[in-house]
Each structure stands twice: as structure tokens, then as C-alpha cells.
């Protein structure tokens, strides 16, 4: 095992003992925009023509 | 020299100081305009803040998840507990690849580790490929701003530097001409480098990929031409899921430069055939900061620099006055955690106006943390200093009504009679930039007694 890896993780784990309940990740809708962005980027990577206006509108 | 001394030096050139102030305010203004174009801006900030809260509370799990997925993708993962170990890991990778010259895109983390100096001492030529970073590298200076490294230099100064280093026409400070000269110069370096080094803006735990954001495409150029890519990442740069980039990328560009999106948001997931990707995960005091309840929020920082652009002190004192890798308000809450003695003046380099907190895309309570650091520093410093003695003396006077009345009468008389050289002596630092108010002939209490009807 990498000693620095264990050193870092153990330090963080020791701090976690004080945390009673970790805050949750909130639900949000804004990521939908990015998922669409990734779909467009992915399409572009495959050589498909994308609608520039639609892409810019997402940003 | 401490911050006030360096700031005073910066302000000696009044014209330059005014230009610096106005230039950064221009960037701040752009940020305001573009952030208002999306109605969910405040929702984005709140969401980003909560995602980061979640990350900081589960950091060990996300790091392990990131490592597992990165390894599965064929990325080699290294862990460094401090800057020394980080630099050694990078040098070992270079030596294993018989590499004597690297190209590097902007990475504040490597500035933090003083990697350039370390590699150069060990016979490796390091070329910073971000244009601003290359300019300050020619001057052997560090960046003065984390996003705009050469913001303290005017184009005429850049022209002189390029004339000296790249043999451009003397006096030609046309930005297109200078940029083209830099492109030609850097192109040779890109083509020759076997190893390219980048920072990391976001590491995605669920996929083991990482994202590097640049406006010049220099990270991509370096990485795609080199056989080996070394990416250096602070452990706090983890985000849980790829979809969270939808929050952070939109906040980052708008907050940093007032753009709707950074020109290049490059995702690195696995090495191409015959190539290598290494990622170095660095602690270097971050776990200590995580353990400081009042200050751990500072680890939410995405290094956009918005707090610098808005800060009246940063704009009027320049990045170098802070004497730390990360200057400005965020640097003033990060740096004391690294070296309290060296950076003890930084939390006082603030008006506590709260503008930094207002613009922070991840809602770090920067001005409150600055105030907290002031208290920590006052406690840590020796109790015998001029300010604490003055406060003790004042406490003695204010707590005894007779002493307060007597002191007031004496000072009203004495200040009228004492010569200017004494009332404004070097011991009176308050009077350096201020004039005493006109002294009344009587106290308010006496005036009230006479005038109450």
C-alpha cells in the first residue's frame, strides 16, 4: 500500500468521526442542461453536425 | 516585507495603481453582466455550495471512488502528502521517460509546490504555455493573479519583454503581433516536449475522469502532442458526478472572466494507445484545513479569482503585495493555515465589506473567515505588543468614569498645545493617513448638562 495514500485517507477518516450526518447533494434541474450539452458534445465527437444556436442557448 | 509595506510600494506609482484598479473592476463588471443573463444564478451558487459541502464531508470515499475508476480507465494514480513528495513524483515520471523538457499549462497547485524551480534545479526545462504565465516566466516572476497571471503588466511592457526574449520589433505592442510571436515560439516547445503537465479543475469520482479548463487550448495542445500527460490535482477538486459539471462549469467561467463558458473544457478519461496519463493527488495542508471547523469552507474554492477582482484592497495593492501563491481574499484565508507567522498580516488586508463573499460562486463566507483569522492571529501573537498595551490602557481608562473624565479633559487641552511633530509622530500610525478632528472645548456630557432643557 502507498503510505501517503493511507496517511491522507486516514487523516480525513479521523475527521469524519466528528461528522454526525454528512450534508446531502441537493436535487437540481440545472444539470439537465449539461446532460444535453454532453449529448451534443458527444455527437460532435462522432462527427455529427450540431446546431450551434442550440448549443449556445444551453450555456 | 509584509502586506502593508508591499502595498505602499505598489501605490507609489499612482497612475499604475489606478490602471490596475480599473482593469480588475472591468473584469468584475463583466462578471456581473453575464451572471445576470441566467435567471437561476443564485440557485447555481447554492447548489454548488451544497455539492461542495457534501464532498468535504465524504472526501475519503470520493477520493477512493475516483482512484478506483481512474485506475480502471488506465490512468496511473499517485498520492502526495506534501509539496516535496509531489515534486519528487513528477521528477521520477520525467526521469523514467528520459525527459529533459516539459510543457506546462496553468496550474496554481504547481506554483504552490514551487515545481518549476525544483525541476529546473534537476535539469528539466519547464515552459509555461499559458500566455500570461509565459510572460511572467520570462521575468522570473510568479503569477500576480490566479486567472490573469500577468494582469499587472501593460502591453507596452509585454512588448519590451518579447523584444528582449523573442526578438520581436522594438516598440511594436500590437496585441495580435505579440500573440502571434508567442504562438510561433511556443509551437516549437509543444512539438519537442515528450511530457505535458496540466493542473486539474475538476476530478469526477463516478467516472475517474478529470477536466481541465483553459481559454487558449494550450493544455490540449501540449497533452495531445506529448506521449505522457501528468496532471496535478488538489484533493479538494473532486466532484461526485459528471452531471455536477453542469453547475460548476457555468459558474466558473462567468465568475472568472465574465465569459458564458471557458473556451476549452477538456475531459481526460483514459490514455490513447501507447500513451500514459498520470494523476498526482496532493494534500499539502488541505487535510489540516479540513479539520479547522471555521475555515474548512475555504476548500470549496474553484479558483475563479472573482474575489480578487472585486476586492478593493487587492485591486489597489496588486497580487504581489500578498506574498502568497494565492493572493486576494481567498488567499488571505488559505495562507495563514499554511504559515501563520509569515502570512499574519493578510487577514487584515480587507475592509470586511463582504463583496468577496457576495461574488463567490460556491458561497464561501470569505469575509467572516478573514475576521475569524484576525482573532486567531491576535491570540497567537505575543500579548506584549503596542496594540494590546494600548487596548489594556484604554480599557483601564474607559472602565473608570473619573479616569475617563479626567483623561478627556487632559487630552482636549494637550492636543491643542502639543506640536504637530509629536501628535503626528511615527508612533501614531493612525495619523499617517488621517487628520485629527477639530477638538471641542468641552465633553458631550458637559455640553448636554448645559443644553438640556
Interface residues (C-beta under 8 A of the other chain):
Chain A: X2 X4 X5 X7 X8 X9 X11 X12 X13 X15 X16 X19 X22 X23 X24 X25 X26 X28 X30 X31 X32 X33 X34 X35 X37 X38 X56 X59
Chain B: X40 X43 X44 X46 X47 X50 X51 X53 X54 X57 X58 X59 X60 X63 X64 X78 X79 X80 X81 X85 X235 X240 X242 X243 X244 X245 X246 X247 X249 X250 X260 X261 X281 X283 X287 X290 X291
